[in-house]
């Protein structure tokens, strides 16, 4: 029997919006990570916001600045927690941000993953790649580097990649099968030098999981698909476009069939980026659309 998916949510702001996301995913388990850099008052608001949601559990907190290792550390915390849940491991573990929102009902999302019990959904590309500029992304790994106040600090001394590892890039928004999630953690244990190496790379959350999965037996069951709808206003930009009411029809279309927005997929289950303080009506309309077709096993689950 296939098991329900679990979700790791990485958040640093908007506690009420994050709680709304988690409530839409219920009864599926949500493992919530709140950036350790968030002020104590805001963290208390997160705790209050999820207090009435029994499906949500808090993860140990890491400082998770943009382009740094903390985002990967938080994601790995979530994978460990999900696989070690007292009620048993999930069928899939999917990573979300606190500004994501589902395009389908929790029941329909569960049906999608139940229809693909052994498939990992992981957008990826081998490096070097023309997607990442004139160096093909190899500048991200060839030198030790860390983010500092939004800037990139580089030690300009070349280093070698870990033995036997082909580097990959990809999206940080993945959905791992239970088998792939176990293999990811096993590789971290077997090859601790990989963790040490990627701690000093640029934007490791876009490389670490794709690299480990695609260098493991789990690669045989990977679909190069992005289940999250993300619209980028500028190629190579840091931040995706904020989605509003004008985006509703494209979002609903993407939820029902093939879409290339933010990466190719047979359908999109989620979208980002939303801000309920700026455009609350889009979340209300997505809720209404999901409620209208709560659990139909339509073509998108095949």
C-alpha positions in Angstrom: 0.0 0.0 0.0 1.4 3.4 -1.0 1.9 5.9 1.8 1.0 9.6 2.0 3.6 12.2 1.1 5.2 14.5 3.6 6.3 18.1 3.1 9.3 20.1 4.3 8.5 23.8 4.5 11.4 26.3 4.8 10.2 29.6 6.1 11.5 32.8 7.5 8.5 35.2 7.4 4.7 35.4 7.3 3.7 32.9 10.0 0.0 33.1 9.2 0.5 32.4 5.5 2.7 29.4 6.3 0.0 28.1 8.7 -2.5 28.5 5.8 -0.2 26.5 3.5 0.1 23.8 6.2 -3.6 23.6 6.8 -4.3 23.2 3.1 -1.9 20.2 3.1 -3.6 18.5 6.0 -3.8 15.6 6.9 -0.4 15.2 5.2 2.5 15.7 7.6 4.4 19.0 7.4 7.9 19.5 8.8 8.4 23.2 9.3 11.8 24.9 9.5 11.9 28.5 10.6 15.2 30.3 9.9 17.3 30.7 13.0 17.9 34.3 11.9 14.2 35.1 12.4 13.6 37.3 15.5 12.3 35.6 18.7 9.0 37.5 18.4 8.4 36.2 14.9 9.3 32.6 15.9 6.8 32.8 18.7 4.2 33.9 16.1 5.1 30.8 14.1 4.6 28.6 17.1 1.2 30.2 17.8 0.1 30.0 14.2 0.7 26.2 14.0 -0.4 25.4 17.5 -3.8 24.2 16.3 -2.4 22.1 13.4 -1.6 18.6 14.6 -0.1 17.6 11.3 2.8 20.2 11.7 6.1 19.5 13.5 8.9 22.0 14.0 12.4 21.1 12.9 15.7 22.1 14.6 16.6 25.6 13.3 19.5 26.6 11.1 20.7 30.0 10.0 19.6 29.8 6.3 20.9 32.8 4.4 20.4 32.9 0.6 23.2 31.1 -1.3 24.5 29.4 1.9 24.6 25.8 3.3 21.9 26.4 5.9 19.1 25.8 3.4 20.6 22.4 2.6 21.1 21.6 6.3 17.4 22.5 7.0 16.2 20.3 4.1 18.3 17.4 5.4 16.8 17.8 8.9 13.4 17.6 7.3 14.2 14.4 5.3 15.6 12.7 8.5 12.5 13.7 10.5 10.1 12.5 7.8 11.8 9.1 7.4 12.0 8.7 11.1 8.4 9.6 11.9 6.8 7.5 14.6 3.9 6.6 12.3 6.2 5.4 9.6 8.0 7.0 6.6 6.1 8.8 3.9 5.8 7.7 0.3 7.5 10.9 -0.9 9.2 13.8 0.8 8.7 17.2 -1.0 10.5 20.4 -0.3 8.5 23.7 -0.3 9.2 27.3 0.6 6.9 29.2 3.0 5.7 31.2 0.0 4.5 28.2 -2.0 0.8 27.2 -2.2 -0.9 24.1 -3.6 -2.8 24.2 -6.9 -4.7 21.1 -6.1 -6.5 19.7 -3.0 -4.5 17.6 -0.5 -6.4 14.6 -1.7 -5.5 15.1 -5.3 -1.8 15.8 -4.4 -1.8 12.5 -2.4 -3.3 10.7 -5.4 -0.6 12.0 -7.7 2.2 10.6 -5.5 0.3 7.4 -5.0 0.2 6.9 -8.8 4.0 7.3 -8.9 5.2 5.5 -5.7 8.8 4.9 -6.9 9.4 8.1 -8.9 11.5 11.0 -7.7 10.7 14.3 -9.3 13.9 16.2 -9.6 14.8 18.9 -12.1 18.5 18.5 -12.9 21.2 19.1 -15.5 24.8 18.0 -15.7 27.5 20.6 -15.2 28.9 22.5 -17.0 25.6 23.7 -18.4 24.8 26.7 -20.6 21.9 27.4 -18.2 24.4 28.8 -15.7 26.5 31.3 -17.7 29.8 31.3 -19.4 31.5 28.9 -16.8 28.5 26.6 -17.0 28.2 26.6 -13.2 31.6 25.1 -12.6 32.7 28.3 -10.9 30.3 27.5 -8.2 32.2 24.3 -7.2 35.8 24.9 -8.4 36.6 27.4 -5.6 35.8 27.6 -1.9 33.2 30.3 -1.3 30.6 31.6 1.2 27.9 34.2 1.1 28.5 37.3 3.3 25.9 40.0 3.6 24.5 39.1 0.2 27.9 39.0 -1.5 30.0 36.2 -2.8 33.3 35.7 -1.0 35.7 33.4 -3.1 39.0 31.9 -2.1 40.6 31.9 -5.6 42.5 28.6 -5.2 41.2 25.8 -7.5 40.2 22.5 -5.9 39.3 19.1 -7.2 35.8 17.6 -7.1 35.3 14.6 -4.8 36.4 11.4 -6.3 33.9 9.7 -8.6 31.4 12.5 -8.5 29.9 14.1 -11.6 28.5 17.5 -10.6 24.8 18.4 -11.3 22.7 21.5 -10.9 19.0 21.6 -10.5 16.1 23.0 -8.6 15.9 23.0 -4.8 12.2 22.2 -5.1 12.2 18.4 -5.4 10.0 15.5 -4.4 12.0 12.4 -3.4 10.6 8.9 -3.2 11.2 7.3 0.1 13.9 5.1 -1.4 15.7 8.1 -2.9 15.4 10.0 0.4 17.0 7.1 2.2 19.8 6.9 -0.4 20.4 10.7 0.0 21.0 10.3 3.8 23.0 7.2 3.3 25.3 9.0 0.9 25.8 11.8 3.4 26.9 9.1 5.9 29.1 7.1 3.5 30.7 10.2 1.9 31.0 12.9 4.6 33.5 14.7 2.3 30.7 15.5 0.0 29.0 17.5 2.8 32.3 19.3 3.6 32.9 20.1 -0.1 29.4 21.5 -0.8 29.3 23.5 2.4 31.8 25.8 0.6 30.1 26.1 -2.8 27.9 28.9 -4.2 24.1 28.3 -3.8 24.6 24.7 -2.7 20.8 24.1 -2.5 20.7 24.1 -6.3 23.4 21.4 -6.5 23.8 19.2 -3.5 20.7 17.0 -3.7 20.7 16.8 -7.5 24.4 15.8 -7.4 24.0 13.1 -4.7 20.8 11.6 -6.2 22.2 11.5 -9.8 25.4 9.9 -8.5 23.5 7.1 -6.7 21.3 4.1 -7.7 18.3 6.4 -7.1 19.0 8.1 -10.5 17.3 5.2 -12.3 13.9 6.3 -11.0 14.2 10.1 -11.5 11.8 12.1 -13.6 13.3 15.4 -14.8 10.2 17.4 -13.8 9.5 20.5 -11.8 6.2 20.1 -9.9 6.3 23.7 -8.7 5.2 26.5 -11.0 7.7 29.4 -10.9 7.6 32.4 -13.2 10.9 34.2 -13.5 10.7 37.8 -14.7 14.4 38.0 -15.6 16.6 35.2 -16.9 19.2 34.5 -14.2 17.4 36.7 -11.6 17.5 36.0 -7.9 13.8 36.2 -7.2 10.7 34.8 -9.0 7.7 37.0 -9.9 5.1 37.5 -7.2 1.9 35.8 -8.4 -1.5 37.6 -8.2 -5.1 37.3 -9.4 -4.1 37.8 -13.1 -2.1 34.6 -12.8 -5.1 32.4 -11.8 -6.0 31.0 -15.3 -2.4 30.0 -16.1 -2.0 28.4 -12.7 -5.2 26.4 -13.1 -4.2 25.3 -16.6 -0.8 24.2 -15.2 -2.4 22.2 -12.5 -4.4 20.2 -15.1 -1.8 19.3 -17.7 1.7 19.8 -19.1 3.5 23.0 -18.2 7.0 24.4 -18.8 6.7 27.4 -16.4 9.6 27.0 -14.0 10.6 23.7 -15.7 8.9 21.0 -17.6 6.3 18.8 -15.9 3.3 16.7 -16.7 1.4 19.0 -14.3 2.1 21.4 -11.5 1.1 20.6 -7.9 2.3 23.8 -6.3 3.3 27.4 -7.3 5.4 30.1 -5.9 5.8 33.0 -5.0 2.8 34.3 -3.1 2.4 37.1 -0.6 -0.9 37.2 1.2 -0.2 40.7 2.5 0.1 42.0 -1.1 -2.3 39.8 -3.1 -4.6 37.8 -0.8 -7.3 37.2 -3.4 -5.2 34.7 -5.4 -5.0 32.3 -2.4 -8.7 32.6 -1.8 -9.4 31.8 -5.5 -7.0 28.8 -5.5 -8.7 27.5 -2.4 -12.1 27.7 -4.1 -10.8 26.0 -7.3 -9.3 23.1 -5.3 -12.5 22.7 -3.3 -14.5 22.5 -6.5 -12.5 19.4 -7.7 -11.2 18.0 -4.4 -10.0 14.5 -5.4 -10.7 13.7 -9.0 -8.2 11.3 -10.5 -7.8 13.2 -13.7 -5.2 12.8 -16.5 -2.5 14.7 -14.6 -1.8 11.8 -12.2 -0.8 9.4 -15.0 
